[in-house]
């Protein structure tokens, strides 16, 4: 053993092993003592930026530079070291320093994103995509520097050769270039923000935006699944953003109910008197009745002929009641928001009465409850006006009809014999 250590190569190898042990000790000291102390200091500090740097592990990755520098400067103390070996070890150490610096810079960018996410502008202007572009540049420069160092060549030699590889680079980084352009357009036009509710049917997306990165936009759908859509898709394809609804303070209710056309008729005086006692219809019926009476008094009109006079209809009064009911509803916007109760074109399914208004509560669960309560009330009030809701006959209807026919109740005189 002593004879082996007395040889020059053996002593050189022993020095190198010893240098490796020393670098490992330096690594242990910096990571387990210095970095741990910095993390504890950051936790006790009232600042938030040092917590972000600790969370992104910036200090730990910077600590990796210490053992690489130990090897770089420690090579000088090894006697009689071959120049080629010395050069190789130094180049490896420098490459380690470059790699550790690049990793630390990348972590610093992540820390910067964490710090920015705590500001008010983060939701409107996320910078994660831009930081990822800088990250790519850092890693590209680090890779170029490492290759140039290991080959002991000037990095400008490799830079000059990039022009010949431009077509290949454009092909490799096609998605990155498209995503970068898309990110700039999305940010400048304020098309997407974190928390926006978006719909993109062609991609199966319907939910909240939870992350806007360089290459992808993540959306949490309402069924709690996560959809990942390429960023450039939001430039090349159409999508719906519900932010305008959220910012407006109202949420639209647009739904129709179908009335049986056979139930539409004029109201008689008794029905008008009964409905006029309702608080929501009192003013409307008083004004309408006065207007109709004034109109019918003009000229020679026969009050017994419906074609000569104007009369209140049950469907018109019903529409007026729904308008008054919605205006009095505490959960419906009125001022500055459209409120319409209108007839749509009649069809084989009856006469559609469409209700168009806006609730003042945007929460999905409460909004659906408001909408359901409104239509529960309207459905229950339809018979009060002598109207009927239209629906296609069901099995129960056919069963009841067949029983009536079997018992003789369904027989009616439809024709008479000629004299």
C-alpha positions as CSV (number, residue, x, y, z in Angstrom):
1,X,0.0,0.0,0.0
2,X,2.8,2.4,0.9
3,X,4.6,1.6,-2.3
4,X,1.5,2.3,-4.3
5,X,1.0,5.7,-2.6
6,X,4.6,6.6,-3.2
7,X,3.9,6.5,-6.9
8,X,3.1,9.9,-8.6
9,X,-0.2,8.8,-10.2
10,X,-1.4,7.4,-6.8
11,X,-0.6,10.6,-5.0
12,X,-2.4,12.6,-7.6
13,X,-5.5,10.4,-7.4
14,X,-5.4,10.6,-3.6
15,X,-5.3,14.4,-3.8
16,X,-8.2,14.4,-6.2
17,X,-10.2,12.2,-3.9
18,X,-9.3,14.4,-1.0
19,X,-10.4,17.5,-3.0
20,X,-13.7,15.7,-3.7
21,X,-14.2,15.0,0.0
22,X,-13.5,18.7,0.9
23,X,-15.9,19.9,-1.8
24,X,-18.6,17.6,-0.3
25,X,-17.9,19.0,3.2
26,X,-18.3,22.5,1.8
27,X,-21.5,21.4,0.1
28,X,-22.8,20.0,3.4
29,X,-21.9,23.1,5.4
30,X,-23.5,25.5,2.9
31,X,-26.7,23.4,2.5
32,X,-27.3,22.1,6.0
33,X,-26.0,25.1,8.0
34,X,-25.9,28.3,5.9
35,X,-29.0,27.7,3.8
36,X,-31.0,26.4,6.8
37,X,-30.0,29.5,8.7
38,X,-31.1,31.7,5.8
39,X,-34.4,29.9,5.6
40,X,-35.0,30.4,9.3
41,X,-34.1,34.1,9.0
42,X,-36.5,34.5,6.1
43,X,-39.3,32.9,8.1
44,X,-38.8,35.3,11.0
45,X,-38.5,38.3,8.7
46,X,-41.6,40.5,8.1
47,X,-40.7,40.8,4.4
48,X,-42.5,38.6,1.8
49,X,-39.8,38.5,-0.9
50,X,-37.4,36.5,1.2
51,X,-40.1,33.9,1.9
52,X,-40.7,33.7,-1.9
53,X,-37.0,33.1,-2.5
54,X,-36.9,30.5,0.2
55,X,-40.0,28.8,-1.2
56,X,-38.5,28.7,-4.7
57,X,-35.2,27.1,-3.3
58,X,-33.0,29.9,-4.6
59,X,-30.7,29.8,-1.7
60,X,-30.2,26.0,-1.9
61,X,-29.4,26.2,-5.6
62,X,-26.9,29.1,-5.1
63,X,-25.2,26.9,-2.5
64,X,-24.3,24.5,-5.2
65,X,-21.8,27.0,-6.5
66,X,-19.6,26.7,-3.4
67,X,-18.4,23.1,-4.0
68,X,-17.7,23.8,-7.7
69,X,-15.6,26.8,-6.7
70,X,-13.8,24.7,-4.1
71,X,-12.8,22.2,-6.8
72,X,-11.8,25.0,-9.2
73,X,-9.4,26.7,-6.8
74,X,-8.4,23.5,-5.0
75,X,-6.9,22.1,-8.1
76,X,-4.0,24.6,-7.7
77,X,-2.8,22.9,-4.5
78,X,-2.4,19.4,-6.1
79,X,1.3,19.0,-7.0
80,X,2.5,17.7,-10.3
81,X,-1.0,17.5,-11.7
82,X,-1.0,16.9,-15.5
83,X,-2.0,19.9,-17.5
84,X,-4.7,18.1,-19.4
85,X,-6.2,16.8,-16.2
86,X,-6.0,20.2,-14.5
87,X,-7.7,21.8,-17.5
88,X,-10.4,19.1,-17.6
89,X,-11.2,19.4,-13.9
90,X,-11.3,23.2,-14.1
91,X,-13.6,23.1,-17.1
92,X,-15.9,20.7,-15.3
93,X,-15.9,23.0,-12.3
94,X,-16.7,26.0,-14.4
95,X,-19.5,24.1,-16.1
96,X,-20.9,23.2,-12.6
97,X,-20.8,26.9,-11.7
98,X,-22.6,27.9,-14.9
99,X,-25.3,25.1,-14.4
100,X,-25.8,26.1,-10.7
101,X,-26.1,29.7,-11.7
102,X,-28.7,29.0,-14.4
103,X,-30.7,26.8,-12.0
104,X,-30.6,29.6,-9.3
105,X,-31.6,32.2,-11.9
106,X,-34.5,30.0,-12.9
107,X,-35.6,29.6,-9.3
108,X,-35.3,33.4,-8.9
109,X,-37.7,33.9,-11.7
110,X,-40.2,31.5,-10.0
111,X,-39.7,33.6,-6.8
112,X,-40.4,36.7,-8.8
113,X,-43.6,35.2,-10.1
114,X,-44.6,34.3,-6.5
115,X,-44.0,37.9,-5.4
116,X,-45.9,39.3,-8.3
117,X,-48.8,36.9,-7.7
118,X,-49.4,38.7,-4.4
119,X,-50.1,42.0,-6.1
120,X,-53.4,43.3,-7.4
121,X,-52.2,43.3,-11.0
122,X,-51.5,39.6,-11.1
123,X,-55.0,38.6,-12.0
124,X,-55.2,41.1,-14.9
125,X,-51.6,40.8,-16.1
126,X,-50.0,37.4,-15.3
127,X,-46.3,37.4,-16.2
128,X,-45.7,33.7,-16.0
129,X,-45.5,33.3,-19.8
130,X,-42.9,36.1,-20.1
131,X,-40.8,34.6,-17.3
132,X,-40.8,31.3,-19.1
133,X,-39.4,32.9,-22.2
134,X,-36.6,34.4,-20.1
135,X,-36.1,31.0,-18.5
136,X,-35.7,29.4,-22.0
137,X,-33.1,32.1,-22.9
138,X,-31.2,31.5,-19.6
139,X,-31.0,27.7,-20.2
140,X,-30.0,28.2,-23.8
141,X,-27.2,30.5,-22.9
142,X,-26.1,28.2,-20.1
143,X,-26.1,25.2,-22.4
144,X,-24.1,27.1,-25.0
145,X,-21.6,28.2,-22.3
146,X,-21.2,24.7,-20.9
147,X,-20.6,23.1,-24.3
148,X,-18.1,25.8,-25.2
149,X,-16.3,25.3,-21.8
150,X,-16.2,21.6,-22.1
151,X,-14.8,21.7,-25.6
152,X,-12.5,24.6,-24.7
153,X,-13.8,26.7,-27.6
154,X,-15.1,30.2,-27.9
155,X,-18.9,30.4,-27.6
156,X,-18.9,32.8,-30.6
157,X,-18.0,29.9,-32.8
158,X,-21.3,28.2,-31.9
159,X,-23.2,31.4,-32.1
160,X,-22.0,32.0,-35.7
161,X,-23.3,28.5,-36.6
162,X,-26.8,29.2,-35.4
163,X,-27.7,31.0,-38.6
164,X,-27.3,27.8,-40.5
165,X,-29.6,26.0,-38.1
166,X,-32.2,28.8,-38.1
167,X,-34.8,26.7,-40.1
168,X,-34.3,23.8,-37.7
169,X,-34.6,26.0,-34.7
170,X,-37.8,27.6,-36.0
171,X,-39.3,24.1,-36.5
172,X,-38.2,23.0,-33.0
173,X,-39.4,26.2,-31.3
174,X,-42.5,26.6,-33.5
175,X,-45.0,26.2,-30.6
176,X,-42.9,28.4,-28.3
177,X,-42.9,31.2,-30.9
178,X,-46.6,30.9,-31.5
179,X,-47.3,30.8,-27.8
180,X,-45.1,33.9,-27.2
181,X,-46.9,35.9,-29.8
182,X,-50.2,34.7,-28.5
183,X,-49.2,35.6,-24.9
184,X,-48.3,39.1,-26.0
185,X,-51.7,39.6,-27.8
186,X,-53.7,38.1,-24.9
187,X,-52.0,40.4,-22.5
188,X,-52.2,43.5,-24.6
189,X,-55.9,42.9,-25.5
190,X,-56.8,41.8,-22.0
191,X,-58.5,38.7,-23.4
192,X,-58.0,36.3,-20.5
193,X,-57.4,36.8,-16.8
194,X,-57.0,34.4,-13.9
195,X,-60.4,33.5,-12.5
196,X,-62.3,34.3,-15.8
197,X,-65.1,31.9,-16.7
198,X,-64.6,30.9,-20.3
199,X,-66.3,28.6,-22.8
200,X,-64.5,26.9,-25.7
201,X,-66.9,24.2,-27.0
202,X,-64.5,22.9,-29.7
203,X,-61.9,22.1,-26.9
204,X,-64.5,20.9,-24.4
205,X,-63.7,23.8,-22.0
206,X,-66.2,25.4,-19.7
207,X,-64.9,26.7,-16.4
208,X,-62.5,29.0,-14.6
209,X,-59.0,29.9,-15.8
210,X,-56.5,28.8,-13.1
211,X,-53.2,29.3,-14.9
212,X,-51.9,31.3,-17.8
213,X,-48.4,30.1,-18.9
214,X,-46.3,30.5,-22.0
215,X,-47.4,27.3,-23.8
216,X,-50.7,26.4,-22.1
217,X,-53.8,27.8,-20.4
218,X,-55.3,25.6,-17.7
219,X,-59.0,25.7,-17.1
220,X,-60.8,24.0,-14.2
221,X,-64.2,22.8,-15.7
222,X,-67.3,22.8,-13.6
223,X,-67.0,19.0,-13.1
224,X,-63.6,19.7,-11.5
225,X,-61.6,18.3,-14.4
226,X,-58.7,20.2,-15.7
227,X,-58.4,21.1,-19.4
228,X,-55.1,22.3,-20.9
229,X,-55.4,24.4,-24.0
230,X,-52.4,25.6,-26.1
231,X,-52.1,29.4,-25.6
232,X,-52.1,30.1,-29.3
233,X,-55.6,28.5,-29.6
234,X,-57.1,31.5,-28.0
235,X,-55.9,33.7,-30.9
236,X,-56.8,31.3,-33.7
237,X,-60.1,30.1,-32.4
238,X,-63.2,31.7,-30.9
239,X,-64.2,31.4,-27.2
240,X,-66.6,33.1,-24.9
241,X,-65.4,35.0,-21.8
242,X,-68.1,35.6,-19.1
243,X,-66.0,38.4,-17.4
244,X,-68.3,41.0,-18.7
245,X,-71.2,39.4,-16.9
246,X,-69.2,39.3,-13.7
247,X,-68.1,42.9,-14.0
248,X,-71.6,44.2,-14.8
249,X,-73.0,43.1,-11.4
250,X,-75.9,41.2,-13.0
251,X,-76.6,37.7,-14.5
252,X,-79.0,37.2,-17.2
253,X,-82.2,35.2,-16.9
254,X,-83.6,34.2,-20.3
255,X,-86.3,31.5,-20.3
256,X,-89.7,31.0,-22.0
257,X,-92.9,29.2,-20.9
258,X,-95.4,28.0,-23.5
259,X,-99.1,28.8,-23.1
260,X,-101.9,26.8,-24.6
261,X,-103.4,28.9,-27.4
262,X,-106.9,27.5,-26.7
263,X,-106.9,29.1,-23.3
264,X,-106.3,32.7,-24.5
265,X,-109.5,34.8,-24.3
266,X,-111.0,38.1,-23.1
267,X,-111.5,38.8,-19.4
268,X,-115.0,39.5,-18.2
269,X,-115.9,42.3,-15.7
270,X,-115.9,40.0,-12.7
271,X,-112.4,38.7,-13.5
272,X,-111.1,42.3,-14.0
273,X,-112.6,43.3,-10.7
274,X,-110.9,40.4,-8.9
275,X,-107.5,41.1,-10.5
276,X,-107.8,44.8,-9.9
277,X,-107.7,44.1,-6.1
278,X,-104.1,42.7,-6.5
279,X,-101.5,45.2,-5.5
280,X,-99.2,44.4,-8.5
281,X,-102.0,44.9,-11.0
282,X,-104.1,47.6,-9.4
283,X,-102.4,50.6,-11.1
284,X,-102.1,48.8,-14.5
285,X,-105.7,47.7,-14.6
286,X,-107.0,51.1,-13.5
287,X,-105.0,52.9,-16.2
288,X,-105.8,50.3,-18.9
289,X,-109.5,50.2,-18.1
290,X,-109.7,54.0,-18.3
291,X,-107.8,54.0,-21.6
292,X,-110.1,51.2,-23.1
293,X,-113.2,53.0,-21.9
294,X,-112.2,56.2,-23.5
295,X,-111.3,54.4,-26.8
296,X,-114.6,52.5,-26.9
297,X,-116.6,55.6,-26.3
298,X,-115.4,57.1,-29.6
299,X,-117.7,56.9,-32.5
300,X,-120.5,54.4,-32.9
301,X,-119.2,51.2,-31.4
302,X,-121.3,48.3,-30.5
303,X,-120.1,47.0,-27.1
304,X,-121.6,43.6,-27.8
305,X,-119.3,43.0,-30.8
306,X,-115.7,42.2,-29.9
307,X,-114.5,43.4,-33.3
308,X,-115.7,46.9,-32.6
309,X,-114.2,47.4,-29.1
310,X,-111.1,46.9,-27.1
311,X,-111.1,44.5,-24.2
312,X,-108.6,43.2,-21.7
313,X,-107.1,39.8,-22.5
314,X,-106.0,37.3,-20.0
315,X,-102.6,36.8,-21.7
316,X,-101.9,40.6,-21.9
317,X,-102.8,41.0,-18.2
318,X,-100.7,38.0,-17.4
319,X,-97.7,39.7,-19.1
320,X,-98.3,42.9,-17.2
321,X,-98.4,40.9,-13.9
322,X,-95.1,39.2,-14.6
323,X,-93.5,42.6,-15.4
324,X,-94.8,44.1,-12.2
325,X,-93.7,41.0,-10.2
326,X,-90.2,41.1,-11.6
327,X,-89.8,44.9,-10.9
328,X,-90.9,44.3,-7.3
329,X,-88.6,41.3,-6.9
330,X,-85.6,42.2,-4.6
331,X,-83.2,40.0,-6.5
332,X,-83.9,41.4,-10.0
333,X,-82.0,44.4,-11.4
334,X,-84.2,47.1,-12.9
335,X,-82.3,50.4,-13.4
336,X,-79.9,50.2,-16.2
337,X,-80.7,46.6,-17.1
338,X,-83.1,45.2,-19.7
339,X,-86.3,43.8,-18.3
340,X,-88.7,42.4,-20.9
341,X,-91.7,40.0,-20.9
342,X,-92.5,39.4,-24.5
343,X,-94.4,37.1,-26.9
344,X,-92.4,35.0,-29.3
345,X,-93.8,33.5,-32.5
346,X,-96.6,30.9,-31.8
347,X,-95.9,27.4,-32.8
348,X,-97.3,23.9,-32.5
349,X,-96.1,24.0,-28.9
350,X,-98.3,27.0,-28.0
351,X,-97.5,30.7,-27.4
352,X,-94.0,31.2,-25.9
353,X,-93.8,34.0,-23.3
354,X,-90.1,34.9,-22.8
355,X,-88.8,36.4,-19.7
356,X,-85.6,38.4,-20.1
357,X,-84.1,40.1,-17.0
358,X,-81.0,40.2,-14.8
359,X,-80.5,39.0,-11.3
360,X,-78.4,41.0,-8.9
361,X,-76.7,37.9,-7.5
362,X,-74.0,36.3,-9.7
363,X,-73.2,33.3,-7.6
364,X,-74.2,30.2,-9.6
365,X,-76.0,28.4,-6.8
366,X,-78.0,31.4,-5.6
367,X,-78.7,32.5,-9.2
368,X,-80.2,29.1,-10.1
369,X,-82.3,29.3,-6.9
370,X,-83.5,32.8,-7.8
371,X,-84.4,31.7,-11.3
372,X,-86.2,28.6,-10.0
373,X,-88.2,30.6,-7.4
374,X,-89.4,33.1,-10.0
375,X,-90.6,30.4,-12.4
376,X,-92.2,28.4,-9.6
377,X,-94.3,31.4,-8.8
378,X,-95.1,32.2,-12.4
379,X,-96.2,28.6,-13.2
380,X,-98.4,28.6,-10.2
381,X,-100.0,31.9,-11.2
382,X,-100.9,30.9,-14.7
383,X,-104.3,29.3,-13.8
384,X,-105.3,32.5,-12.0
385,X,-105.6,34.2,-15.4
386,X,-107.6,31.4,-16.9
387,X,-104.6,30.2,-18.9
388,X,-103.1,26.8,-19.3
389,X,-99.5,25.8,-19.8
390,X,-98.8,23.7,-22.9
391,X,-97.1,20.4,-22.7
392,X,-97.1,17.4,-25.0
393,X,-99.5,14.6,-23.8
394,X,-98.0,11.9,-21.6
395,X,-98.9,8.3,-21.0
396,X,-101.1,9.4,-18.0
397,X,-103.1,11.7,-20.4
398,X,-103.7,8.9,-22.8
399,X,-104.7,6.5,-20.0
400,X,-107.2,9.0,-18.6
401,X,-108.7,9.6,-22.1
402,X,-109.0,5.9,-22.8
403,X,-110.9,5.4,-19.5
404,X,-113.2,8.3,-20.2
405,X,-114.0,6.9,-23.6
406,X,-114.5,3.4,-22.2
407,X,-116.9,4.8,-19.5
408,X,-118.9,6.8,-22.1
409,X,-117.8,10.2,-20.8
410,X,-115.8,10.8,-23.9
411,X,-118.9,10.6,-26.3
412,X,-120.1,14.0,-27.5
413,X,-122.5,15.0,-30.3
414,X,-120.3,16.1,-33.1
415,X,-123.0,16.1,-35.9
416,X,-126.7,16.0,-36.5
417,X,-128.7,14.2,-39.1
418,X,-130.0,16.4,-42.0
419,X,-133.7,17.2,-41.9
